[in-house]
């Protein structure tokens, strides 16, 4: 108990003394865990929302659709009312395929006739307004948002104008734009929206229409036996097409199949950049940590306690970031799980797999970034830790003539890289990670946009829209974390090289040259990182692309790389200039004190 209490007190004291470093670490890990949390929560999210919609709307197990609207087709549907395994039915309902127009937008529409009274199967949940009434239309919510209609607006269906009295969601049809169930065995050439009218209003629409048929909702004794039920009626002489609730759920899930990988991969890229950021923080605090280790060992602390103290602070922060990431991801997931807004609004549960996966990622980032420094601190001797443990630089006489020809800033920058290769590796890795994400965003932007062809009009492709928003959000988070990473590594390099740069200034180097040296120490490793990230970003985009991928312009990729390097220069120059402006005497006196 005493050992644990000591570790806790030391951790709290260190957090109070270095709040900025703690906040930077917390924000970096939170960004990564949020993206991972959303990505993992979306695994099966649409199926979960469909089931919730199905429960709240009493969705059918099977939807049977006739091939035409003849008396024989209607008789075929009627036979299903007493078919083996059927315990309840709704309909048959008249259906037509027509064109709906609102605000100058015309789109193919499935017009479904329903009774004003509440049905026992498929009760669309009205989210705004009221259920249908004679002379009024209810619009499926996803379709309503696509054509921008609200309750009180007017919409023309098959040439006849109706007021919009309500907006609703249902589980008996796939969400917009796949809301067209036909007797031909699947989706037609065009997607379609869905509206409800009374049966009398449907029959009063002008004819001829594109297609007319009947639809019946079925409830089975065993909802999982839908395939067996369909196989029983699989006969060319029986002109009925069937849609199971599993088919509808799978169709709805298609909108998210390319969004989830972007979030999961983006989360891991953010985690990699967070590792670089945390490692930079550790490098900047190395000198203070060494002295702290020396004091702990001087009062009797063993290697285990020393390693525990160093690790505990970052593990605690990682767990806090894990909780924040899970909370933010849980709040964000519903907005991404239903891009069409065609299902009920409901919170998604955090599964044990999501919690374990995100927690593992957070702890992995903390341990990977701090385990090396913790082990080195544990193995450092007391005398070495208390005296600072400075290592004299290695001079090679053969390189001296060549270095004399270099500009002062370049010479000092190369010395910083040579003496601190870990900082250079962190810079290159962070820049490569950022370049990968920016390249993926440019590749996505270069793909041709294919909207939803709803016959007369082409509306926004929700899948492309969701992908663009997700990747843009990940890219913004990545750029923000990359800026923090650049500032942190510059600061840690300046802290580590403070004495040597002060000596250089006493020998004639100006503050501007010292600032340039720190910029060189960042830019030279960043250049290969930016170049390496381009092909990796293109490769990741190709792996998750559907169909043929269009490569972005080489000039766009080059411009993005140059802009990234320019950003590194800008965000390096500010902390470098601040550090170079410190009085030389104060630095040297502090080092000898």
TIKEVO-944601 format. One record per residue: x, y, z of N, C-alpha, C in turn. Coordinates in steps of 0.02 Angstrom, whole numbers, plus 50000, padded with zeros to 5 digits. Example, Ala and Ser with C-alpha at 12.3 -4.5 7.8 and 13.67 -1.06 7.14 Angstrom:
506604971650390506154977550390506604983550390 506424988850354506844994750357506455000250394 
END
This chain:
500424994050000500005000050000500435006350000 500975006250041501425012050044501765013349978 501965008049943502295008749878501815011849827 501185009349826500695011949779500545019249794 500475020949858500335027849877500905032449856 501525030049864502105034049844502095035449769 501945030249730501915031049657501375036049638 500795035449670500245040049655500435047349672 500755048449728500945055149748501465058049700 501935053849679502445056249632502135057849564 501655053749542501325054949478500935061449481 500545062549534500145068649541500595074749544 501155074249579501615079949584501915081549515 502075076349477502365077549410501845080549363 501225078449368500695081249326500585088649342 500615090449406500535097449424501125101649400 501715098849399502305102649378502355103249302 502055098649265502095098749192501395098049161 500955102849173500265102149148500215102349072 500655106349040500615106948966500775100248933 501305097048957501485090548929500935085448939 500605085648998500055081049011499465082248965 499305088648953498745090348909498895088248837 499495089448814499685087448746499635079948738 499885076248786499835068948783499105066748783 498705069748827497995067848832497625069148767 497735074948737497385076648674497605072148617 498255070648614498505066348560498195059448563 498195056348622497915049648628497155049848620 496835055148643496105055648636495895055848563 496275059548521496125059748450496155052748419 496665049048437496735042248409496185037648435 496045037848500495545033248527494845035048504 494715041448491494055043348465493935040448396 494435041148351494355038348284494275030748286 494675027448328494615020148334493945018248364 493725022048414493085020448446492505020848396 492495026248356491965026948306492005021348255 492615019948231492695014648181492475007848206 492655006148267492464999548294491724999348312 491455005048335490735005248351490305004348289 490555006748232490175006148170490154998948144 490564994548172490544987548152489884984448173 489444983548126488784980848141488284985948165 488484992548162488044997748189487394998248149 487454997748082486844998348041486364992648055 486644986648065486214980948082485864982148148 486224985048196485924986548261485354991648254 485484997048216484975002048206484384999248167 484524994748119483964991748082483534987548128 483844983748173483464979648219483044984048266 483334989648288482944994148331482364997248292 482494998948229481955001648187481424996348176 481644990148165481174984648152480734983448213 481034983848272480644982748334480144988448345 480354994548334479915000248348479375001148296 479484998548235478984999248182478624992748166 478754987448207478454980848194478574978648123 479204978848103479394977148035479234969948017 479104968647953478934961847932479554957347928 479424950847928479964946047918480114945247843 479594945447803479654944647730479184949647697 479414952847644478994957047603478904953547536 478284952147518478124948747455477864953947405 478134953847344477964958747293477744955047230 477164956947204476914953747143477274956547082 477244952747028477574954946966477184960246930 476534960546939476114965346904475504966846948 475034970546920474444972346958473824968946931 473904963146898473334959546871472974955646926 472384953246909471994949346957472374942946977 472714939846929473094933746945473664935246994 473994940946984474534942747030474264943947100 473694947247103473394948547168473184942047202 472924937347162472714930847189473324927047215 473894927647179474494924247202474724926747270 474704933347280474884936047345474394933847399 473754933747382473244931847431473354924847458 473634920347416473764913547438474254913247496 474684918447501475184918447554474894919747623 474284922247625473984923847690473934917647735 473834911947706473754905747744474304900647728 474874903147704475434898747687475734895847751 476054889947746476374886947804476904891647834 476884892547899477374896847933477164904047941 476634906247905476404913147910475904913847967 476044918448013475594919348071475214925948067 475434930548025475084936948017475304940047951 474874944447925475044947747862474744954747862 475024958947818474764965647807474704966847732 474124969247709474024970247638473584964847608 473604964147542474054967447493473924974947486 474474978747474474434985947464474604987647392 474254992447362474424994447293475074998547293 475474997447242476115001047234476175003247162 476425009347152476605011547085477295014647086 477635014447030478265017947022478105024246982 478265030047011478095036446980478665041346989 478565047346964479045052746972478775057847020 479175059547070478985064647118479415070847108 479115076747116479475082947104479365087647164 479915090447189479885095247244480465100047237 480335106447242480855111647238481265110947174 480935109047120481275108447056481675102047046 481655097547095482015091247090481525085647076 481635081947023481205076247005481585069747018 481255064947048481585058647066481095052947061 481355047047040480945041147039480735039347110 480105037147116479825036047183479395029747184 479455025947238478995020447252478425023247293 477825023247265477235025947298476835020047326 476775019747392476465014147426475795016347457 475275012847438474615014347466474505010747531 474295014547582474175011547648473515014147676 473275010547726472665012647760472835018047812 472345022247826472435027347877472495024147946 472135018647956472145015148020472825011848031 472985010548095473625007448113473625000248092 474174998048060474244991148037474564986848092 474454980248087474754975648136475474974048119 475664974948055476354973848033476574980047994 477184982148004477464988047971477064994347989 477234997148046476955003548067477495008848062 477565012248005478095017347998478075022148057 478675023648083478725028148141478765035248115 478255039148130478225046148108478685050248153 479205053248123479675057348161479485064648162 479115066848112478875073748108478185073648077 477725077548104477055077948075476615072248098 476205069748052475715064548067475705059348012 475325053948024475265048547975474805050847919 474775046847866474405048947806473675050247821 473395054547780472685056047781472475057347709 471855056847694471635057847624471885064647598 472215064347541472475070447510473155072647536 473465068847582474115070647610474615065047599 475265066747595475795061947582476285061947641 476535056047657477075055247706477705052947668 478265056147681478885054947644479385051347690 479705046147663480235042747701480785047747717 481055047547778481485052947803482125053947761 482445048547741483045049247700482895052647634 482345050647602482145053747539481945061047550 481615062447605481405069347620482015073947627 482545071547660483135075647667483495076447600 483465071347558483815071747493483485076847448 482815077247448482475082047405482275088347443 482485088647507482405094647548481675096747556 481265091947577480565093647591480435092847666 479995096847692479795096747762479035096547767 478795095147826478075095247837477805102147820 477275102347781476995108647758477175110347687 477715107447661477895108447591477405104647546 477455105947482477025102447434477475098647386 477265092547368477635088147324477165085447271 477405085147210477005082547155477175075247143 476685070947148476775063747138476375061647077 476735059247026476405057046964475955062446935 476195068746939475825074246910475285077146954 475185074447014474665076847059474995079547122 474795085447143475115088747200474795086747266 475235085547316474995083747384475385087847435 475065089547491475445092547546475805087147585 476395088747610476775083947651476515084647723 476195079247747475905079447814476355076047866 476855072347843477285068847891477925066247859 478405064647902479035061547882479115055447927 479305049647898479315043547938479905039047918 480045034147960480545029047946480205022247950 480485017347914480185010647912480735005447905 480584999247926481044993747916480814989047861 480244990747829479964986447777480274987847709 480664993147703481024994847642481734996747660 482184995847612482864998147622482875005847624 483375008647657483405015847663483555019047595 483395025447589483545029247529484285028447513 484465027247448484055027447388483855020547363 483875015447407483725008647386483015006647406 482565011547409481895010147435481415007347385 481645004847328481195002247276481184994747277 480634991747299480534984547298480094982947238 480344978647194479974977147132479844969747127 479414968047082479264961047070479744957847022 480244961647000480714958846952481314955446982 481344955047048481884951347079482424955547109 482344962147113482844966247144482804973347121 483314977447135483304984447116483274985247040 482934990547020482884991946949483464996146927 483424998746865483975002746837484115008846880 483595011846908483665017846948483515016347021 483835020147066483635019947136482985023747143 482725024047202482085027447211481995029547283 481575034647292481345036447358480705032747374 480425034147433479815030747456479345035847486 478705035547465478185039747495477575035347508 477165037547556476545033947571475945038547556 475445035647524474795038847514474255034147536 473655036647544473105032047556472985027847494 472675022047502472565017647445472125021047393 471635024847415471205028447367471595033647328 472065037047362472465042047328472925038747276 473195032947292473625029347245473225027447183 472625024947193472215022847136471975028847095 471965034747125471735040747090472275044047048 472895041647054473435044847017473345043646942 473555048546901473485047746829473855041646804 473605038446754473925032646724474045034046650 474495030546616474855024846645475485027046683 475695022946731476305024046768476845019346741 477455020346768478015016046746477865008746762 477605007546820477465000746841476965000846898 476544995646902476064995046957476054987846980 475994986747045475994979947072475714980247142 475754974547177475504974147246476064971747292 475984973447355476494971747406476134969147467 476424963947498476134961147559476684960047611 476554962047673477014960947729476824954547765 477324950347780477194943847812477564943247878 477244940347927477564938747991477584931147996 478194928348007478284921148011478304918748083 478144912448092478184909448158478914909348182 479374908248135480094908348150480424913648106 480574919548134480864924948093481534923148061 481884918148089482534916248061482474911348003 481864908847991481764903747939481524906847874 481754912847859481524916347799481744912847735 482364910347734482614907147673482224900647659 482064896847711481674890747701480984892447675 480694897847699480034899947676480054901747602 480574905447581480634907547511480754901447467 481174896947490481314890847450480674886847437 480234886947484479604883247477479184885847419 479254892547406478854895547352479274897247291 479894894847288480314896347231480084892347170 479654895447131479354892047073479224897347019 479494896346958479384901346904478644902546891 478224897646905477514898546893477174902846946 477544904347000477264908347054477564915347049 477224920247019477524926747002477574931547061 477944929447112478024933747171478764934047188 478994940047204479684940947226479684942347301 480194939647335480224940247408480834944247430 480744948247482481294951847514481274950347588 481804947447614481834945647685482104951647725 481984951547790482244956947832483004956747833 483304950747824484034950347820484294953847758 483934953047701484134956447639484114964047648 483594966547680483524973747690484074976447736 484234972647789484764974847835485434975047800 485564969947757486204969747721486244975447671 485694977147639485694982747591485844989247627 485544990247686485674996347724486404996847745 486704991147763487394991147787487884993147732 487684992547669488134994147614488375001347615 487985005947645488185012947647488795014047690 488945009347736489495010447784490105006147769 490075001947718490614997147708491275000347691 491275006447664491905009847649492065015247701 491585017047744491705022147794492095019347854 491915013247875492235010447934492995009447926 493235006647869493965005947863494325012647867 494035018047840494365024547844494455026747916 493955025347958494015027148029494505022848066 494485016348054494935011748090495665013048070 495795013448004496475014847981496695021748004 496235026647999496405033348023496565033448097 496205029448136496345029048207497035026348222 497235021148186497905018448196498445023248173 498315026948118498805032048096498865037548148 498305039648177498325044548230498705041848291 498605035348305498965032348360499715032348348 499915030848285500635030948268500925038048277 500535043148255500775049948263500795051848337 500315049248375500325050648447500935047548481 501155041748458501765038648484502355043348473 502405046148412502955050848397502915056948443 502315059448453502225065348496502435063948568 502215058148594502375056348663503125055148670 503415051848621504135050548623504525057148622 504275062148584504585068648584504545072048652 503965071348684503895074048752504395070848800 504445064248795504915060648838505635062948826 505805064048762506495066148746506625073148775 506115077548771506215084248797506285084448873 505975079548905506015079348978506545074549004 506965072148958507455066948977507925069249032 508175075449024508665077849074508345078249143 507755081149146507405081649211507245074849239 507045070149196506885063449220507505059949247 508075060949215508695057749239508875060249309 508815066749320508965069449386508465066849438 507835066249416507335063749462507475056449480 507685052449431507865045549444508455045149493 508935049549483509515049649529509305051049601 508855055749610508625057249678508235051449708 507815048149667507445042349692507915036749713 508415035549672508885030049688509305031949749 509445038349756509855040549813509505039349879 508835039549879508455038349940508235031149947 508495026649903508375019449912507895016249863 507645019749813507175016849765507545011849720 507245006149708507545001249664507335002249591 507634998349544507464999049473506714998149458 506384993449494505674992249482505254998249499 505395001349557505015007249577505145013149529 505765013849508505925019349461505545018449396 505545012349367505195011149305504445012149314 504185010049372503465010749384503265018049387 503675022349419503525029449424503525032749355 504015030949313504045033849246503455031649203 503275025249207502735022649166502045024649192 501955025049258501295025949287500965032349262 501355037849258501065044149238500735043649169 501075040449122500815040149054500275034849047 500305029649087499765024649085499115027749112 499165031749166498575035049193498275039849141 498705043749108498455048349057498155044548998 498465038848980498195034848925497505032148941 497405029949003496745027449022496225033049023 496435039049044495975044749041495795046348969 496285046348925496155047548854495725042048824 495825035948848495415030348826494675031548843 494545033648905493855035048924493555040748885 493945046048874493695051748834493555049648762 494015045748733493925043548664493305039148656 493195034648704492605030348700491965034448706 491975039448751491375043648760491225047748697 491745051048671491645055248611491435050848552 491765045048545491585040548490490875037948496 490655036548557489965034248568489465039648549 489645045948563489195051448545489185052848470 489755051648436489805053148365489535047548321 489565041348344489405035548302488705035748271 488175037648308487505037548277487455041948215 487805047648214487765052148157488085049048095 488575044548105488915041448048488615034748029 488245031748075487985024948063487385024848016 487065030648008486475030947965486525037047920 486945036747868487045042547825486405044947791 485935040447780485315042447745484775044947792 484875044347858484365046247908483725042147899 483785036047873483195031947860483015027147916 483375027447972483215023048028483105027248092 482885023948145482725027548206483355030648236 483265036148271483825039348306483915035748372 484485032648380484605028748441485355028348454 485535028348518486235027548537486455020348524 487075019648503487355013048490487725010548552 487645004248569487995001648628488745000848616 489125002048670489845000748667489954993348684 490174989648635490274982448645490924981148683 490974975448718491604973848751492194973848703 492084971548641492624971548592492884978548577 492424983348571492634990248559493024993048618 492774991848678493114994348738493814991448745 493864984848735494524981548741494994983948686 494744984548624495164986648569495434993748578 494994998348598495215005248607495685005848667 495535002348721495975002548780496654999648763 496664994248725497304991248705497714996148664 497384999748618497735004648576498025010248619 497625012848666497865018348709498465016148751 498415010248781498975007848822499585006248780 499465003748719500025002248674500415008548657 500055013948642500385020248626500805022648686 500515022348746500875024648805501485020448820 501405013848815501965009348832502515009548779 502315009548715502825009748662503245016048667 502915021648683503275028048685503695028848748 503515025548802503855026848866504245020948893 504155015048865504485009148893505245009748889 505495012048830506225012748822506515017548873 506255023848878506515028348929506445025749000 505895022049014505805019349081506335014149098 506495009749050507005004649062507695007749068 507835012849026508485016149032508555019649099 508005022749121508025026049187508135021049243 507815015149237507885010149290508595007449293 508935007149236509605004249234510155009449242 509965015849250510465021049258510745020949330 511395021549337511695021649404511535028249438 511565028149504511395034149542511865039949527 512505038449526513005043749513512915046649443 512815042249395512735044449326512115048849319 511575047049354510955050949350511035057749383 511365057949441511425064349476511905069049442 512415066449407512895070849373512665072749303 512105070149280511845072049214512045067149160 512575063549169512755058349121512905060949052 513255066549045513395069248979513915065048944 513825064048879514295060248838514665065048792 515335064848792515705069248746515565067348674 515505072248630515375070648560515965067348527 515825063148477516355059848439516545064248380 517175065948375517405070148320517805065848272 517675066548208518045062948156518425068148115 519085067648118519505072748086519375073248011 519205067647978519115067647906518525071947885 518045072947929517445076747911517525084247924 518045086247960518125093247979518205097847919 518635096247868518705100747810518045101647773 517655096247766517015096747729516525101147767 516525100547834516035104447873516195111847871 516825113647860517005120747859516685124447800 516505120847747516215124047688515465124947694 515155122247746514425122547753514215129047786 513625131647767513355137447804513245135647877 513285140647920513245139447992512605135848012 512025138147986511385135048004511365127747983 511605126347922511605119447898512075115147939 512675117847955513155114147994512875112448063 512585117348097512305116048163511705111248159 511295112048106510725107548098510935100348087 511455099248046511705092448035511995089548099 512335093648139512595091248203512025089148249 511485093048250510905091248292510615084548270 510565083448205510295077048180510765071348196 511425072348186511915066948197511945064948271 511875069748316511945068348387511275066148418 510735067348382510065065448408509665061848354 509885056048333509545052548278508825050548295 508685049348360507995047548379507505053148362 507715059348373507275065048356507145065148281 507665063748242507575063748169507095058248147 507155052448179506705046848162505985048648180 505885051748238505215053748258504915058748209 505325063548187505095068548139504895065148073 505325060748048505185057347985504555053047990 504485049348046503905045048054503255049148059 503275054648097502685058848102502495061948036 502985064147998502845067147933502575061947884 502855055847885502605050647841501875049047856 501705048647920501015047247940500535052647915 500745058947923500325064547899500265064447824 500805062947789500805062747716500345057247690 500345051547725499895046047705499165048347706 498965051747760498275053947766498095059147714 498535064047704498385069347655498345066347585 498795061647569498775058347503498125054447494 497905051047547497265047347542496685052147530 496695058047562496165062947551496175065447480 496765066947453496825069247384496595063747335 496765057547350496555052047306495795051247306 495495051847365494765051447368494445057247329 494735063247336494465069047300494525068347225 495025064447202495125063647130494645058647098 494285054847139493835049847110493225053247079 492995050847022492395053846991491795052847036 491375057947040490785057847081490195054847043 489915049447070489345046247040488755047147087 488305051647071487715052747112487215047147104 486685047247143486155042347138485705044047079 485665039447032485245040546973484525038646991 484115043647004483415042447021482965044246962 483195042246903482805043446843482885050546819 482405055046830482455061846804483025065946835 483215064346896483735068346930484275063746958 484855066746969485415063247001485545066847067 485455063247123485535066247188486195064247220 486365067347276487005066447309487115059147329 487715056547315487895049847336488085049947410 487665046947452487765047347524488395043747546 488565038347512489175034647531489795038847519 489835041947460490405046347446490425052247494 489845054947509489805060547555490045058647625 489835052847649490045050547715490795049147716 491065046047662491785044747659492185051147661 491965056147622492325062447619492325065947687 491755065847721491725069047787492165065647838 492155058947837492565055147885493305056347873 493515055747809494225056547794494455063747806 494015068647793494185075547806494275076747881 493835073747922493895074447994494545071348020 494705065247994495325061948014495925066147993 495895069047932496455073047908496555079247951 496015082647969496075088548012496375086648080 496145080948108496425078648172497165077048164 497335073848107498035072048094498465078348087 498225083348051498615089548042498715093048109 498175093348149498235096548214498745092948258 498725086348257499195082448298499905083148269 499965083648202500625084448171500925091148191 500505096348195500755102948217501025102448289 500635099248332500865098248401501515094248402 501535088948361502135084748359502745088748337 502665093048286503225097048262503475101848317 503005105148350503195109848403503535106148461 503275100248479503545096448535504255094048519 504355091348459505025088848442505525094548436 505305100248409505755106148406505935108348476 505445108548519505575110548589506045105648623 505925099148614506345094248647507065094448620 507135095648554507805096148525508165102348553 507795107948557508095114048584508285113148658 507855109748696508005108548766508625104148773 508655098848733509215094148738509875097348715 509835101848665510435104848637510545111948661 510205113848715510235120748739510955123048753 511335118748787512015120748806512475121248745 512435116248700512875116348642512705122248596 512065123948589511875129648548512095136248581 512075136448648512305142348683513065143348672 513435137848673514155138148660514275140648590 513875138148542513955140448473513825147948467 513355150448506513205157648503513785161748534 514115158948584514685162548612515265162748563 515275158048516515805157748465515615161648402 515035165048403514875169348346514225167848310 513895162348325513265160748292512725165548315 512325167948268511795172648285511155168848303 510675172248337510035169048351509675166648288 509745170448233509425168348170509735161948145 510395161248152510725155048129510525149148173 510435150348238510215144948282509505142848264 509085147848250508395146348228508415142248164 508835144348116508895140548054509145133448065 509605132548114509855125848128509295121248153 508875123848197508315119748222507825118248166 507715122948120507285121648063507585116348017 508235116648007508575111547966508515104647998 508595104448064508545098048100507845094948093 507345099048080506665096448069506535094947995 506755099447951506585098847880506935092947846 507565091947861507935086547826507625079647839 507445077847902507105071447911506385071547884 506075077447885505375077747862505315076547787 505815078447749505785077647676505695070447654 506135065747676506015058747656505355055947684 505165058247744504525055947772503935057947728 503945064247704503395066647661503385062747596 503975061247568503995057547504503785050247512 503985047147567503805040147579503055039447590 502745044447622502035044047636501595044147575 501825047147520501405047647459501235040847430 501725036547414501535029947387501145025647436 501295026347501500925022447551500195024647552 500075031247549499395033847548499005031447487 499345031447429499025029047367498865021547373 499335017747402499225010547410498645009147456 498595012747512498025011747558497365013447523 497365018747485496755020547448496555015147399 497055012147366496915006847317496635000647352 496894999047411496664993147447495924993747464 495714999647485495015000547507494565003447453 494825004147392494405006947339493945001547311 493405003847281492924999447248492945000847173 493134995847134493184996847062493835000147043 493845003546987494445006746961494585013146999 495225014147018495405020047057495755025047012 495565031347017495875036746980496405039947023 497025040346996497575043247035497535050947031 497695054347086497695061647084498275064147042 498245070347022498785073346983499435073447021 499985072046986500645072247017500785079147045 500545084347010500655091147033500295092447099 499685089547106499325090347170499705086947226 499965080947213500345077347264500975081247283 501315083947232501915087847245501755094147284 501215097447265501015103547302500845101947374 500505096247385500335094247454500965092947495 501465089547464502085088147500502455094647517 502475099247468502815105647480502445109747534 501775109647532501395113247582501515110347652 501575103747655501715100447719502395102547746 502905102647702503565104747723503575112147743 503185116247708503135123247726502825124047796 502325119947809502015119947875502515118047929 502935113047914503455111047962503915116947977 504105120547924504555126247933504245131547978 503605133147964503265138348002503195136448076 502975130348088502845128448157503485126348194 504035125648158504685124748190504995131448208 504895136348164505235142748173505015146248237 504365145848254504115149448312504455147248377 504415140748396504755138748458505515139348453 505785138348392506515138948385506735146048397 506355150848372506535157948382506495159848455 505985157348490505925158748562506525156048600 506725149848584507285146848619507935150448601 508015152548538508635155848517508695162848546 508145165648571508165172448599508345172548673 508415166748703508595166548774509315168948783 509455172848835510145175248846510625169448857 511215169948825511715164648829511955163748901 512055169348935512325168949004511845165149049 511195166349042510715162749084510745155249072 510815153349010510835146148993511455142949023 512035145949013512665142949038512685143049114 512435148349145512415148449219511955143049247 511395141949212510925136749235511235129849228 511625128849175511925122349165512475120849216 512815126049239513375124949287513145125449359 512515127549369512275128349438512205121749473 
END
